[in-house]
């Protein structure tokens, strides 16, 4: 066997394995976030319930993609970047999807049909963060456009900071104006899941920044 054949054997087919899976996971999060925005803006309860069911199905799809990434991580001797970074990035994207689903399910279970501006703004920020996340992940294939990845990570950090501010304001308003303790708890849990989704976008951005540093 020639030396080239040996290298070919041990080199992972990352473009056929890891990167497509990451891109599928990121795109799945974007679709979920898009549907979430539709759900909090519709005034039709039946439409909202249908949208939430779609989010459930997509979260299951995301779990399958994440599981496949973990399987490939175990099977491949050589990986396109650090194994820990692959695991953390996959987990962060999965957590974005989990928290979108968590917020949507609470809206349904708690029978919330009055979506205030705080919930709508946080949902919009999740969508913005997911879109930037997908953009950055698409650039990971060859790392030629590192500036584009860095710019998306910066925007994700800014989005997360905005989400923190909105969340703090939303919780403050709940304690100031909401007199129904049960309703207050319901809204706070939904807001918390939404804000955590933006945190997970930032976690993914932090992993990508780490990858950029290691591949500088």
Kinemage of the C-alpha trace (Angstrom):
@kinemage 1
@onewidth
@group {chain A} dominant
@subgroup {mainchain}
@vectorlist {calphas} color= white
{ca unk a 1} P 0.000 0.000 0.000
{ca unk a 2} L 1.393 3.433 -0.939
{ca unk a 3} L 1.926 6.211 1.597
{ca unk a 4} L -0.864 8.254 -0.035
{ca unk a 5} L -3.249 5.332 0.337
{ca unk a 6} L -2.378 5.034 4.013
{ca unk a 7} L -3.053 8.751 4.612
{ca unk a 8} L -6.287 8.489 2.650
{ca unk a 9} L -7.402 5.600 4.804
{ca unk a 10} L -6.834 7.442 8.090
{ca unk a 11} L -8.062 10.865 6.980
{ca unk a 12} L -11.718 11.274 7.972
{ca unk a 13} L -14.246 12.035 5.279
{ca unk a 14} L -15.238 15.085 7.340
{ca unk a 15} L -16.914 16.847 4.444
{ca unk a 16} L -19.174 13.821 4.108
{ca unk a 17} L -19.676 13.352 7.833
{ca unk a 18} L -19.101 16.072 10.434
{ca unk a 19} L -19.704 19.301 8.525
{ca unk a 20} L -22.918 18.212 6.780
{ca unk a 21} L -24.269 17.031 10.145
{ca unk a 22} L -23.373 20.321 11.819
{ca unk a 23} L -25.028 22.211 8.967
{ca unk a 24} L -28.157 20.065 9.249
{ca unk a 25} L -28.313 20.665 13.006
{ca unk a 26} L -27.871 24.425 12.603
{ca unk a 27} L -30.461 24.606 9.833
{ca unk a 28} L -32.880 22.598 11.975
{ca unk a 29} L -32.480 25.188 14.750
{ca unk a 30} L -33.187 27.998 12.260
{ca unk a 31} L -36.376 26.271 11.081
{ca unk a 32} L -37.482 25.716 14.692
{ca unk a 33} L -36.812 29.356 15.567
{ca unk a 34} L -38.717 30.510 12.479
{ca unk a 35} L -41.730 28.437 13.503
{ca unk a 36} L -41.454 29.727 17.086
{ca unk a 37} L -41.690 33.315 15.824
{ca unk a 38} L -44.782 32.340 13.828
{ca unk a 39} L -46.284 30.662 16.909
{ca unk a 40} L -45.922 33.671 19.215
{ca unk a 41} L -47.300 36.043 16.588
{ca unk a 42} L -50.365 34.114 15.464
{ca unk a 43} L -53.729 34.916 17.034
{ca unk a 44} L -55.212 31.557 16.036
{ca unk a 45} L -54.906 28.964 18.881
{ca unk a 46} L -55.338 26.003 16.502
{ca unk a 47} L -52.579 27.305 14.227
{ca unk a 48} L -50.318 27.837 17.221
{ca unk a 49} L -50.842 24.272 18.440
{ca unk a 50} L -50.006 22.943 14.987
{ca unk a 51} L -46.823 25.026 14.905
{ca unk a 52} L -45.816 23.748 18.349
{ca unk a 53} L -46.298 20.156 17.159
{ca unk a 54} L -43.986 20.947 14.249
{ca unk a 55} L -41.384 22.217 16.720
{ca unk a 56} L -41.652 18.939 18.659
{ca unk a 57} L -40.984 16.888 15.528
{ca unk a 58} L -38.024 19.066 14.562
{ca unk a 59} L -36.525 18.765 18.043
{ca unk a 60} L -36.637 14.980 17.666
{ca unk a 61} L -34.902 15.362 14.318
{ca unk a 62} L -32.244 17.500 16.005
{ca unk a 63} L -31.690 14.803 18.637
{ca unk a 64} L -31.095 12.260 15.873
{ca unk a 65} L -28.539 14.523 14.182
{ca unk a 66} L -26.734 15.106 17.489
{ca unk a 67} L -26.702 11.368 18.199
{ca unk a 68} L -25.224 10.750 14.745
{ca unk a 69} L -22.510 13.340 15.414
{ca unk a 70} L -21.594 11.559 18.650
{ca unk a 71} L -21.489 8.210 16.841
{ca unk a 72} L -19.186 9.609 14.159
{ca unk a 73} L -16.985 11.136 16.839
{ca unk a 74} L -16.548 7.685 18.343
{ca unk a 75} L -15.882 6.016 14.980
{ca unk a 76} L -13.371 8.449 13.466
{ca unk a 77} L -9.743 8.213 14.531
{ca unk a 78} L -8.881 11.643 13.082
{ca unk a 79} L -11.323 14.555 13.293
{ca unk a 80} L -11.380 17.924 11.461
{ca unk a 81} L -10.814 19.748 14.763
{ca unk a 82} L -10.561 18.911 18.463
{ca unk a 83} L -12.881 16.145 19.625
{ca unk a 84} L -13.903 18.216 22.642
{ca unk a 85} L -14.843 21.135 20.378
{ca unk a 86} L -16.943 18.845 18.171
{ca unk a 87} L -18.766 17.512 21.219
{ca unk a 88} L -19.334 20.965 22.721
{ca unk a 89} L -20.525 22.469 19.451
{ca unk a 90} L -22.970 19.608 18.860
{ca unk a 91} L -24.256 19.917 22.438
{ca unk a 92} L -24.713 23.689 22.206
{ca unk a 93} L -26.719 23.467 18.962
{ca unk a 94} L -28.825 20.700 20.497
{ca unk a 95} L -29.423 22.870 23.570
{ca unk a 96} L -30.686 25.714 21.358
{ca unk a 97} L -33.272 23.320 19.916
{ca unk a 98} L -34.127 21.904 23.353
{ca unk a 99} L -34.863 25.326 24.791
{ca unk a 100} L -36.948 26.389 21.797
{ca unk a 101} L -39.012 23.247 22.263
{ca unk a 102} L -39.126 23.767 26.034
{ca unk a 103} L -40.519 27.279 25.664
{ca unk a 104} L -43.022 26.214 23.002
{ca unk a 105} L -44.246 23.253 25.061
{ca unk a 106} L -44.728 25.425 28.124
{ca unk a 107} L -46.791 27.863 26.059
{ca unk a 108} L -49.037 24.963 25.111
{ca unk a 109} L -49.157 23.198 28.497
{ca unk a 110} L -49.735 26.421 30.436
{ca unk a 111} L -52.360 27.518 27.894
{ca unk a 112} L -50.706 30.861 27.347
{ca unk a 113} L -52.319 32.827 24.537
{ca unk a 114} L -51.282 36.357 25.457
{ca unk a 115} L -47.751 36.818 24.124
{ca unk a 116} L -46.297 40.099 25.281
{ca unk a 117} L -43.606 42.066 23.500
{ca unk a 118} L -40.865 40.558 25.672
{ca unk a 119} L -41.679 37.024 24.484
{ca unk a 120} L -41.907 38.177 20.873
{ca unk a 121} L -38.598 40.049 21.066
{ca unk a 122} L -36.801 37.100 22.654
{ca unk a 123} L -38.201 34.787 19.968
{ca unk a 124} L -36.935 37.181 17.280
{ca unk a 125} L -33.493 37.216 18.897
{ca unk a 126} L -33.375 33.405 18.964
{ca unk a 127} L -34.076 33.415 15.242
{ca unk a 128} L -31.374 36.028 14.608
{ca unk a 129} L -28.882 34.075 16.704
{ca unk a 130} L -29.722 30.805 14.949
{ca unk a 131} L -29.272 32.397 11.526
{ca unk a 132} L -25.843 33.764 12.518
{ca unk a 133} L -24.945 30.367 13.956
{ca unk a 134} L -25.826 28.639 10.701
{ca unk a 135} L -23.788 31.197 8.710
{ca unk a 136} L -20.712 30.591 10.865
{ca unk a 137} L -21.017 26.807 10.760
{ca unk a 138} L -21.192 26.822 6.974
{ca unk a 139} L -17.800 28.577 6.952
{ca unk a 140} L -16.180 25.876 9.121
{ca unk a 141} L -15.731 23.477 6.193
{ca unk a 142} L -12.445 24.947 5.019
{ca unk a 143} L -11.847 27.882 7.418
{ca unk a 144} L -10.969 30.139 4.477
{ca unk a 145} L -13.292 32.909 5.632
{ca unk a 146} L -12.322 33.136 9.280
{ca unk a 147} L -13.367 36.795 9.384
{ca unk a 148} L -16.938 35.803 8.477
{ca unk a 149} L -17.025 33.266 11.314
{ca unk a 150} L -15.626 35.796 13.778
{ca unk a 151} L -18.151 38.446 12.671
{ca unk a 152} L -21.065 36.044 13.145
{ca unk a 153} L -19.747 35.113 16.610
{ca unk a 154} L -19.558 38.801 17.543
{ca unk a 155} L -23.143 39.317 16.373
{ca unk a 156} L -24.282 36.281 18.377
{ca unk a 157} L -22.636 37.715 21.498
{ca unk a 158} L -24.436 41.017 20.894
{ca unk a 159} L -27.749 39.193 20.425
{ca unk a 160} L -27.237 37.334 23.697
{ca unk a 161} L -26.549 40.613 25.515
{ca unk a 162} L -29.774 42.065 24.102
{ca unk a 163} L -31.649 38.951 25.242
{ca unk a 164} L -30.245 39.329 28.773
{ca unk a 165} L -31.501 42.908 28.911
{ca unk a 166} L -34.965 41.984 27.625
{ca unk a 167} L -35.197 39.036 30.017
{ca unk a 168} L -34.250 41.179 33.031
{ca unk a 169} L -36.773 43.839 32.018
{ca unk a 170} L -39.458 41.214 31.431
{ca unk a 171} L -38.966 39.594 34.843
{ca unk a 172} L -38.907 42.999 36.529
{ca unk a 173} L -42.208 43.885 34.852
{ca unk a 174} L -43.716 40.584 35.986
{ca unk a 175} L -42.874 41.288 39.619
{ca unk a 176} L -44.056 44.880 39.316
{ca unk a 177} L -47.357 44.377 37.519
{ca unk a 178} L -48.438 40.723 37.623
{ca unk a 179} L -50.720 40.040 40.586
{ca unk a 180} L -51.496 36.407 39.747
{ca unk a 181} L -48.664 34.312 41.240
{ca unk a 182} L -49.361 31.254 39.051
{ca unk a 183} L -49.425 33.348 35.893
{ca unk a 184} L -46.164 34.998 36.980
{ca unk a 185} L -44.463 31.590 37.344
{ca unk a 186} L -45.735 30.436 33.943
{ca unk a 187} L -44.411 33.490 32.149
{ca unk a 188} L -41.092 33.438 33.985
{ca unk a 189} L -40.455 29.803 32.964
{ca unk a 190} L -41.235 30.560 29.318
{ca unk a 191} L -39.013 33.647 29.353
{ca unk a 192} L -36.219 31.663 30.990
{ca unk a 193} L -36.280 28.972 28.284
{ca unk a 194} L -36.224 31.623 25.558
{ca unk a 195} L -33.306 33.476 27.121
{ca unk a 196} L -31.376 30.229 27.667
{ca unk a 197} L -31.706 29.443 23.948
{ca unk a 198} L -29.734 32.625 23.197
{ca unk a 199} L -27.158 31.579 25.813
{ca unk a 200} L -26.692 28.311 23.927
{ca unk a 201} L -26.154 30.220 20.673
{ca unk a 202} L -23.405 32.113 22.479
{ca unk a 203} L -21.921 28.853 23.791
{ca unk a 204} L -21.738 27.568 20.197
{ca unk a 205} L -20.121 30.846 19.122
{ca unk a 206} L -17.537 30.491 21.906
{ca unk a 207} L -16.641 27.001 20.664
{ca unk a 208} L -16.213 28.301 17.119
{ca unk a 209} L -13.990 31.119 18.370
{ca unk a 210} L -11.884 28.477 20.135
{ca unk a 211} L -11.621 26.548 16.859
{ca unk a 212} L -10.474 29.716 15.076
{ca unk a 213} L -7.733 30.310 17.668
{ca unk a 214} L -6.509 26.720 17.415
{ca unk a 215} L -6.431 26.905 13.612
{ca unk a 216} L -4.886 30.383 13.327
